[in-house]
Structures are given as structure tokens and as C-alpha cells.
């Protein structure tokens, strides 16, 4: 008997509830094609092609030389929490007590902490469909029940206050939102966000808002959900606007009454975020570094302004122009290709026949996922141009 071939123990049922990422499966296929000599243009994974700028790298090097690499407090180092508080005042006009800021090992750890603190077994959490798949998995991992609410272009692919009033039930505990959103790049309009916060508050629930893409807003000055009350929990990150994906650093802003609970959970689940990354991130807020980031934000806007009309010329429909992040959520039903209207088959064809990686809507929910593809324009402008040329040939355009 081959004992090693048998599983040693039964896996937890929550593992079965978490689906694999199609984006990662396509990325693996793309790597195989590259190993075979194909040139592939990647517009699938949502990662900035920019990396941490030189001031951040130098700050990390200095911190390494000083030896500040041991554990920090679970809430993070005080200078970074103070710098983030100053950032809120400068950019949003908000006074945020640094004590309310919890430094985390990326936004993923922040969302997991928020769910661990707020979601009980069988609690229902409303979120839009489409949305970032890990959000529902964080809720499920803490034994809650994500409730995906079909959210079409008429609602900017976002949850609305009317949805909350219509769907809130006995087991509903709160809402989990993202503004701007992955996969759509759309923000919740401030007036609607305020109505959402008030509707949830009136029902004694929690509001968690993922704001990791707010630094990458293009058409209007972003408004943080913190503007609508100190009871809102917000999530942010150094990955997107600050271009520090692999550094794994993020933060939460939590109500004062919850600080102790979040600290206790952070101590036990994570100990602390990377000390080196925390000290490096202090350089993110220096004026010369912000100038670099703002230049990069404008470059993302330039890419968006190119790719959205280019997609529509190819036969895609972009019902809502993304106002933030670096994604386009495009309806593929009108594309001149046999796989039109089947995003999984279409993205396979675009990869194998044109060498272009895009992602089917299947990752992002159950509401018309085969009608949509997600494109990430976090790649060089010249690569976007070449991708459009390749797709035009594929579609006979």
C-alpha cells in the first residue's frame, strides 16, 4: 500500500468553497507559450508595471543598514501611522487620529482582519457582483456568507443604497465595497456612498470600503468613505498608487472603539507587517516621491484614454468609462469573433491566436460573467498599441 499517495487528513470544507483564479490559470498558459518562444502581451494581472521609486528603495536600504528589521508593534510604527494621518488631511481634508490606523501585511491582511473582527458565523455580507473575488473568500473564511448583488452598468457596477434597503435581512451584518473597483475601475459617487453609509448605520451594520485604488483617480478628486462617519472601516494599500506590490504593506482606518480588538487579532494572526517595508514606506510621502507618483498617475490616465475608445473600435462595448484603478470592464458580445459572448472562450482565443492576455468575467462573480472581459492597462503604452493591432488582425478590423 502506498501510504504517501493517500491524504493524511481531510481538508476543511472552506477550501472547496474557494475557486481558483482564472487570471492565474491564463497567466500560467501564457508562461508556457513564452517558454515556447511566443511574445505575449500581458493585460491580465492587476499589478502596476512601475516599481517602487528610488526614494523608497533608498529608504529601505538605509533601514536595512540601520538594522531596523525586528518586530514592530502589531499596529505598526508610529511615524508611518502619523504620515498616513497627515496624508488624509492633505489629500482629503480629514482629521484622522493616527491611533485609528492599523498597518497590515497588504490590503489582503487588512480585509481578513476586518472580517475576523466583524463577521460572525452565518452573518451575511452584501457586496456587488462583479467584485474582487477574494473579498467574498475573506467573508467565507471567517464563516460568514457573502451575498453577491447583481450590479449592472446602470449602477456603475456598484452596490446602491436602494439595494441595501431592499435586501437587508435578519442575518445581514454589513456591506463590503470597493471604490474604485476591481474589475470595473468605477467609483461610487460620493452622494450615493453617503446614502449607503447612512442606510447601513440605520440598520446597526458595518461598512467596509476598500479604497486601495483611490490614489489612481482620474476624473474627479476622490472622496474617502471616512468623510461620512468615524464608524466606517476603510482599507488602503501601498501596492497600487505607491507601486509596492511585493512589499506587502497596507493599512486600515478603524473606529476608535475597535482599536483594541484589531490590535489583539493582528498580534495573534500576523504579529506585525514587515518592519523593513514600513520604514521604506515613510519615503512615499515625501514631496519629491509624491511628484513621481503623480506623474505615473497621469500616465495611467493617458493609457485609459487610449484603450477605452480602441476597445470600442474593436467591437467591445464599455458601458461605463472607468474613472479609477487601471481596469476596463468590457462587454464582449459584439466582438466579430465566433467566441463573442463567451468570455472564457474569447480570452483563450485572444491568448493563443493573438498573444494577448485578458481575463474573463468568470473570476468576478455570477452576474453575466461570460458577457465581460477585464483588461488591465498597467502595462507600457507601446504594448497597449501593439495589443490593439494584434486584436484588430484577429477580429478582421
C-alpha positions in Angstrom: 0.0 0.0 0.0 1.3 3.4 -1.0 0.6 5.4 2.2 2.1 8.6 0.8 -0.4 8.7 -2.0 -3.3 9.0 0.4 -4.2 12.3 2.1 -3.2 12.3 5.7 -6.3 14.1 6.8 -9.5 15.6 5.5 -9.2 19.2 4.3 -11.5 21.9 5.8 -14.7 22.4 3.8 -13.9 26.1 3.3 -11.1 25.1 0.9 -13.7 23.7 -1.5 -15.7 27.0 -1.4 -12.7 29.0 -2.8 -12.4 28.8 -6.6 -9.1 29.1 -8.4 -8.3 32.4 -10.1 -8.9 32.3 -13.9 -6.4 35.1 -14.2 -3.7 33.0 -12.7 -4.6 30.0 -14.9 -4.3 32.2 -18.0 -1.1 33.6 -16.7 0.3 30.0 -16.4 -0.8 29.3 -20.0 0.9 32.5 -21.2 4.1 31.5 -19.5 4.1 28.1 -21.3 3.6 29.9 -24.6 6.5 32.3 -23.7 8.7 29.3 -22.9 7.9 28.0 -26.4 9.2 31.3 -27.9 5.9 33.3 -28.3 5.9 37.0 -27.4 2.9 37.6 -25.1 1.4 41.0 -24.1 0.1 40.8 -20.6 -3.0 42.7 -19.7 -4.4 40.3 -17.2 -2.9 40.7 -13.7 -3.6 43.9 -11.9 -0.1 44.9 -11.0 1.5 48.3 -11.8 4.3 48.0 -14.3 6.0 50.7 -12.3 8.0 49.6 -9.3 8.9 51.5 -6.1 10.7 54.7 -7.0 14.3 55.4 -6.0 13.5 57.4 -2.7 11.6 54.4 -1.4 14.3 51.9 -2.4 16.9 54.1 -0.8 14.9 54.4 2.4 14.7 50.6 2.5 18.4 50.3 2.0 19.1 52.8 4.9 16.7 51.0 7.1 18.4 47.7 6.4 21.8 49.2 7.2 20.4 50.6 10.5 19.1 47.2 11.4 15.5 48.2 11.9 14.3 44.7 10.8 12.9 43.3 14.1 9.2 43.0 15.0 7.3 46.2 15.4 4.1 46.7 17.4 1.1 45.0 15.9 -0.5 48.3 14.8 2.7 49.5 13.0 5.4 52.0 13.7 4.2 55.4 14.9 6.0 57.5 12.3 4.2 55.7 9.5 0.8 55.9 11.1 1.4 59.6 11.6 2.5 60.1 8.0 -0.7 58.3 6.8 -2.8 60.6 9.0 -1.1 63.6 7.5 -1.8 62.2 4.0 -5.6 62.1 4.8 -5.5 65.7 6.0 -3.6 66.9 3.0 -5.5 65.0 0.3 -9.0 64.7 1.8 -9.2 67.4 4.4 -9.8 64.8 7.0 -8.5 64.7 10.6 -7.7 61.1 11.3 -6.2 60.1 14.7 -3.1 58.1 14.0 -4.2 55.7 16.8 -7.0 54.6 14.4 -4.6 53.5 11.7 -3.6 49.8 11.7 -0.6 48.9 9.5 -1.1 45.5 7.8 0.7 43.0 5.6 -1.0 44.3 2.5 -4.7 45.1 1.9 -5.4 41.3 1.9 -4.4 41.1 5.6 -6.4 44.3 6.2 -9.5 42.8 4.8 -9.0 39.5 6.6 -8.6 41.4 9.9 -11.7 43.4 9.2 -13.7 40.3 8.5 -12.3 38.5 11.5 -13.3 41.4 13.7 -16.8 42.0 12.3 -18.2 38.8 10.7 -19.7 36.0 12.8 -20.6 32.5 11.7 -23.5 32.7 9.2 -23.5 36.5 9.1 -24.5 37.8 5.6 -22.4 40.5 4.0 -23.7 42.3 0.9 -21.3 43.1 -1.9 -21.7 44.0 -5.6 -21.4 41.5 -8.4 -19.0 41.9 -10.1 -16.3 42.4 -7.4 -12.8 41.3 -6.5 -13.1 37.6 -5.8 -11.0 37.5 -2.7 -13.5 39.8 -0.9 -16.1 37.0 -0.9 -13.5 34.5 0.1 -12.4 36.6 3.1 -16.0 36.6 4.3 -16.3 32.8 3.7 -13.0 32.2 5.5 -14.4 33.8 8.7 -17.6 31.6 8.3 -19.8 34.4 7.0 -21.9 34.3 3.9 -21.1 36.6 1.1 -24.3 37.8 -0.7 -23.5 38.9 -4.3 -25.9 41.6 -5.5 -26.2 41.8 -9.3 -24.9 45.3 -10.1 -25.0 46.4 -13.8 -23.8 49.4 -15.7 -26.8 51.5 -14.7 -25.4 51.4 -11.1 -21.8 51.8 -12.2 -21.4 48.1 -11.3 -21.7 49.2 -7.6 -24.0 48.5 -4.7 -26.6 51.1 -4.1 -28.5 52.3 -1.0 -31.7 51.0 -2.7 -30.1 47.6 -2.8 -29.4 47.7 0.9 -32.9 48.8 1.7 -34.3 46.0 -0.5 -32.0 43.2 0.5 -31.2 43.7 4.2 -32.5 40.8 6.2 -32.3 39.3 9.6 -28.9 37.8 9.0 -27.4 40.7 7.2 -24.4 42.2 9.2 -22.9 44.7 6.8 -21.5 45.6 3.4 -18.1 45.2 1.7 -17.5 47.7 -1.1 -14.6 48.9 -3.2 -14.3 52.3 -4.7 -12.7 52.4 -7.3 -13.5 48.8 -8.0 -11.6 45.8 -9.3 -12.7 44.7 -12.0 -14.6 47.7 -13.3 -12.5 50.7 -12.4 -15.6 52.6 -11.4 -16.1 54.6 -8.2 -19.2 55.0 -6.1 -20.4 58.6 -6.5 -20.0 60.4 -3.2 -23.7 61.2 -2.6 -24.6 57.6 -3.2 -21.8 56.4 -0.9 -23.1 58.7 1.8 -26.6 57.2 1.4 -25.1 53.7 1.7 -23.3 54.5 4.9 -26.4 56.0 6.4 -28.6 53.1 5.3 -26.2 50.6 6.9 -25.8 52.7 10.0 -29.6 52.9 10.5 -29.6 49.1 10.5 -26.8 48.7 13.0 -24.4 47.2 10.5 -20.8 47.7 9.4 -19.5 49.4 6.3 -16.1 48.2 5.0 -14.8 50.2 2.0 -11.7 49.1 0.0 -10.0 52.3 -1.2 -6.8 50.8 -2.5 -7.2 52.4 -5.9 -8.3 55.9 -4.8 -4.9 57.3 -5.5 -5.4 56.3 -9.1 -8.5 58.5 -9.7 -8.6 60.4 -13.0 -11.8 62.5 -13.5 -12.5 64.0 -10.0 -10.9 64.4 -6.7 -11.6 61.2 -4.7 -13.8 61.3 -1.6 -13.0 58.8 1.2 -15.8 57.0 2.9 -14.3 58.3 6.1 -15.9 61.6 5.2 -19.2 60.1 6.1 -18.5 59.0 9.7 -15.9 57.6 12.1 -17.8 54.3 12.2 -16.7 53.3 8.7 -13.8 50.9 8.2 -11.6 51.7 5.2 -8.8 49.6 3.7 -5.9 51.0 1.8 -2.6 49.8 0.4 0.9 50.7 -0.7 0.5 48.3 -3.7 -1.3 50.3 -6.4 -0.7 54.1 -6.3 2.5 53.6 -4.3 3.7 50.8 -6.6 4.9 48.5 -3.8 3.1 45.3 -4.6 5.6 42.7 -3.4 6.5 44.7 -0.3 3.1 43.5 1.2 2.1 46.7 3.1 -1.3 48.1 3.7 -3.4 49.8 6.3 -6.9 50.1 7.9 -8.6 53.0 9.5 -11.0 51.7 12.2 -13.4 53.2 14.7 -11.7 54.2 18.0 -13.9 51.7 19.9 -12.4 48.8 17.8 -8.7 49.6 18.0 -8.1 47.1 20.9 -10.0 44.3 19.0 -8.0 44.8 15.8 -4.7 45.0 17.7 -5.4 41.7 19.5 -6.3 40.0 16.2 -3.3 41.4 14.5 -0.9 40.3 17.3 -2.2 36.7 17.0 -2.7 36.4 13.3 0.2 38.3 11.8 2.4 39.7 14.7 3.2 42.7 12.5 3.7 43.9 9.0 7.3 43.9 7.5 9.4 46.3 9.5 11.6 47.0 6.5 8.6 47.8 4.3 7.2 50.1 7.0 10.4 52.2 7.2 10.7 52.3 3.4 7.1 53.5 3.1 7.9 56.6 5.0 9.6 57.9 1.9 6.3 57.6 -0.1 5.0 60.7 1.5 8.0 63.0 0.7 7.1 65.7 -1.8 9.6 64.5 -4.4 8.2 61.0 -4.2 4.6 62.2 -4.5 5.6 64.1 -7.6 6.8 60.8 -9.1 3.6 59.1 -8.2 1.5 61.9 -9.7 3.4 61.6 -13.0 2.7 57.9 -13.0 -1.0 58.5 -12.3 -1.2 60.8 -15.3 0.5 58.1 -17.4 -2.2 55.6 -16.3 -4.9 58.2 -17.3 -3.2 58.5 -20.8 -3.4 54.8 -21.2 -7.0 54.7 -20.2 -7.9 57.5 -22.6 -6.2 55.4 -25.4 -7.5 51.9 -24.6 -11.2 52.6 -24.0 -12.0 54.0 -27.5 -9.6 51.5 -29.0 -11.6 48.6 -27.5 -14.9 50.1 -28.7 -13.5 50.3 -32.3 -12.6 46.6 -32.0 -16.2 45.8 -31.2 -16.2 45.7 -27.4 -18.7 47.9 -25.5 -17.5 49.8 -22.4 -20.8 50.8 -20.8 -19.2 52.8 -18.0 -15.9 54.6 -18.6 -13.6 53.7 -15.7 -12.7 56.7 -13.5 -10.0 55.0 -11.5 -7.7 52.0 -11.0 -6.2 50.5 -14.2 -9.0 48.3 -15.4 -11.6 48.3 -18.2 -14.7 46.0 -17.8 -15.8 45.5 -21.4 -18.9 43.7 -22.9 -17.6 41.2 -25.4 -20.9 40.2 -27.0 -20.5 42.4 -30.1 -16.9 41.4 -30.9 -16.6 40.0 -34.5 -15.4 36.6 -33.4 -17.1 33.1 -33.1 -16.4 33.2 -29.3 -18.2 36.6 -28.9 -20.4 36.4 -25.8 -18.3 33.7 -24.2 -15.6 35.5 -22.3 -13.8 32.3 -21.3 -13.5 31.0 -24.9 -12.7 34.5 -26.2 -9.8 35.1 -23.8 -8.4 31.7 -24.8 -8.6 32.7 -28.4 -7.0 36.1 -27.8 -4.2 34.4 -25.9 -3.4 31.6 -28.3 -4.2 33.4 -31.6 -3.1 36.9 -30.9 -0.7 36.6 -28.0 -2.7 38.9 -25.8 -3.7 38.1 -22.2 -7.0 39.4 -20.9 -9.3 37.9 -18.2 -12.8 36.6 -18.5 -15.5 37.9 -16.1 -15.8 34.5 -14.5 -13.4 35.5 -11.7 -15.6 38.4 -10.5 -19.0 36.9 -9.8 -22.1 35.3 -11.2 -23.8 38.3 -12.9 -23.3 37.8 -16.7 -19.7 36.8 -16.3 -19.4 35.4 -19.8 -20.5 38.7 -21.3 -17.5 40.6 -19.9 -13.7 40.6 -20.1 -11.4 42.6 -17.8 -8.4 44.4 -19.3 -5.6 45.8 -17.1 -3.8 48.7 -18.7 -1.0 48.5 -16.2 1.5 47.9 -19.0 3.5 50.1 -21.3 1.7 52.4 -23.7 3.5 50.8 -26.6 2.4 47.4 -25.5 -1.2 48.6 -25.5 -0.8 49.9 -29.0 0.6 46.6 -30.2 -2.1 44.6 -28.4 -4.8 46.6 -30.2 -3.1 46.0 -33.5 -3.0 42.2 -32.8 -6.6 42.1 -31.8 -7.6 44.1 -34.9 -6.0 41.5 -37.1 -7.7 38.7 -35.1 -11.1 40.3 -35.5 -10.6 41.3 -39.1 -10.7 45.0 -38.2 
